[in-house]
Amino acid sequence: MNLLLLNERQLQGSDRAIVQGRQLQHVRQTLNSQAGEQLKVGLLNGELGKATIETLDDHEMQLSIKWQGPPPAVLPCTLLLALPRPKMLKRVLQTCATMGIKDIYLINAWKVEKSYWQSPWLKPEKIEENLILGLEQAGDTVLPTVHQRKLFKPFVEDELPAIIADKPAFLAHPGSDTACPVAFNQPCSLAIGPEGGFTPYEAGKLEEAGFTSVDLGQRILRVETAVPVTLGRLYTL
């Protein structure tokens, strides 16, 4: 945890907060902080600041806060991600939040097992839990929005054109003749398939919608690796 990310419920007025639970245990046991020390804090979907620990015991920590400024700039990329298996989903969501992605679509594909959509990790509170872990790692405060789309064809035909309008769209697809851009640093959409990739039909539908297939090289990457590798290639972080 590089940032103590607070929510409105923890605030006591505009410049004070009370912290309990997981965050308190991290400050006490991992950071080994003491009263009088300072912590980097942020307000969920708000500013960053510095907090002074006024009191600290087994039950709660009281902070006085000085807000200092906005969080880091967002990564201007809309991510379409074929739903990974549940254990991988947790890591991918944390990675997306850490890297600054703010708009994520979890979509269906032929190679996505139906059971994945029943995972408890798709519940809103579990998604938020992992996104917050990613924000705490990065020192960011802005919570990404995660959309779930279980029907591939209706989504691609009816909804996707408006999502990708007026900006480039890249499909990370092994075997493409076009190399993925480097230091693109502009708004775009990015689609990454499931383990084993999108089927030719699915890749074709995405290309019809406006995506350009791009290749990352000779190595076949897992989804949890392909996401940071592709984003790191497209953007100077």
N, C-alpha and C positions, 0 to 999 in steps of 0.2 A: 504494500500500500504506500504509494508515493503522495497520495492526497487523501485527506479525511473529507469525504464527500457527505455533506449534511443535507437534510431535507427540511422543509418548512416546519414540520412537526417538532423538530429538535430545537428550533430557535426560541429564544426567550427575548422578545423584542427584536430589534434590527441588528444588534451587535453582541449578543450573548447566546450560548447554546448549552444544552445538556446532552451528554453522550453516554449511551449504555450499550450492552450487548456485545456483538462481534467487534465493533469498532473499539470499544473500551478495552476489550481483551487484547486486541492487536497493539494498542498504544502502551498498555501495561507490560505485556509479556514479550512482544516482538521488538518494539521500539525502546522498551524499558525507559519510558519518559517519566519525568517527575514534575511536580508542581513548580511553576515558574518558567518552564521551558516553552518554546514556541513550536507550532505545527503548521504545515501548509494545509489550508482548508479551501473548500469550495462549496457553493450552494447549488444543489441540483438545478440545472438549467439556468444558472445565474453566474455570479462573479467568483473570482478567486480572491484569496486573502491570507492573512496570517492570524493565527489564534494563539493566545497565551493561556496556558493551563493554570487556572486559579485554584481548583481543588481536584484531587484525584484519590479515589479509594476503590474498594472492591466492587462497589455498586454503580458508581457514576463518576463522570468527569464534567466539570464546569469550565467553560471557555469564555474568554472575552475576545472579540474578533475585530480586526480592522480590514475592511474590504479594500482591495487594491486595483482590480481591473478585470477585463474579460478573459475568458478561456482561450486556448489556442484556436487558430483558424480551422474550419472544417475541411475535410477532404471532399472536393466537389464531385463525388462519384456515387451514382446509384448502383447498388449491387444486387444482381439477380443470382440467387444461389439455389441450385437444386438441393432439396432438403438432405443434409448429411445424416448419418446414423447418430443416435442421441448422444453418445459419449463424445463424438467429434463436434457435434453442434455446440456444446458448451464452450469448447476451446475456440471455435470459429467466431462465435458471438463476442467473446472477450477480445479476440484479435481485432475484429472489425471496430469495436468501440475504442480500443487502444490506438488504432491507426487513424481514427477521425471520420470513419464512415457514419453518415447520419440517416441514410435511407436504405433499408434492406428488404428485399422481397425473397421469401422462402417459397420456392415453387416446386411443383411436382414434375416428375419425369418418369420414363419407362423403367429405369433402373433404380428408382427410389422405392424401397419396400413399403407396402401399405402400412405395416406396423409402425413405421417411423412417425406417422401422423398421430398415433395414439400416445406418443411419449409424454410423460408428465413434464419434461423439460420444455415443451411448447406452451405450457400454461403461462399467462402474462407475468405472474409473479416470479417464475423461474427464469424467463427471458430477461426480465429487468434485473434480477440478481446477478446474472452473468454479465450483462452490459455494464452494470455499476462496477463490477470487479475490473473490467477493462478500462473504464474511466479513471478509477483510482490508480491504476498502473500508469496511465498516460499523463495524469494531472489535468484532466478535462472535466467539464461539468455537464455538457449538453448530451442528454440521453437520446440515442438513436431511436428511430421508429422502425419497427419490424412488422411487415405485412405477411400474411400467410395465404397462399393461393394453391388450392388443391387440384384445380382443373387446368391442365397445361394449355390445351388448344383455345378455350374461351379466353383465358388470360392473354395469350399471345396475340390473338386476333382482335379482341375487343378493347383491352385495357392498355397493352404494352405500347402501341403507337403513340399515345399521348404522353406516356412516361418518358420515352426516349426522344420526343420531338425536339428539334433545334439543337441537338448536340450529338457528337459521335457516339457510336455504340460498338463495343468490342465483345466478341465471343471467344473466350480462351478455349481453343479446340485443337488438340494434337493433330499434326499432319497438314495444317494450313500452309499455303505458299507465302503467306504474309507474316512477317515477324512482328511481334508485339512492339508498339512504339516505346521509346525510352524517353524519360523526362517529358512526357506529354504535357503535364501540368495545366490541363484545361478541364472544364466540366465534361463528363462523359458518363455513359452507362457501361457496366461490365457484367457479363454473364459467365458463370462457372458451373459446369455440370456436375453430376454425381460421380462416385467412384465408377470407373469404366467409361465415363463421358456420356454426352447426349447421343441419342441414336441419330443416324443420318436424317430421318424424318424430322426430328426435333431441331437439329442444327439447321436444316433447310427452312423450317418455319421461322426460326429466329432471324435467319438471313433475309427472308421475305419481309420481315417486320422492320429491317433496317440495320441489322448487326453485320459487322465485318469480322469474319473468322481470323484469328491471329494465333500464332504459334509461339510457345515459350522455349522451344529448343528440343533436343533429342530425348531428354529424360521425362518420364511420365510421373507426375507429382500427385500426391494425395491432396484432397481438397484443403485440408488444414494447412498444407504447405503452399498450394497454388494461390490461395487468397493473399497472403502477405507478399509472396514473390511477385505476383502480377501487380499489386498495388505499389510495391516498392519500385517496380520498373516504370510504371506510368507516372509516378509522382516523386518529386524530390521532397522527402519528408524532413 
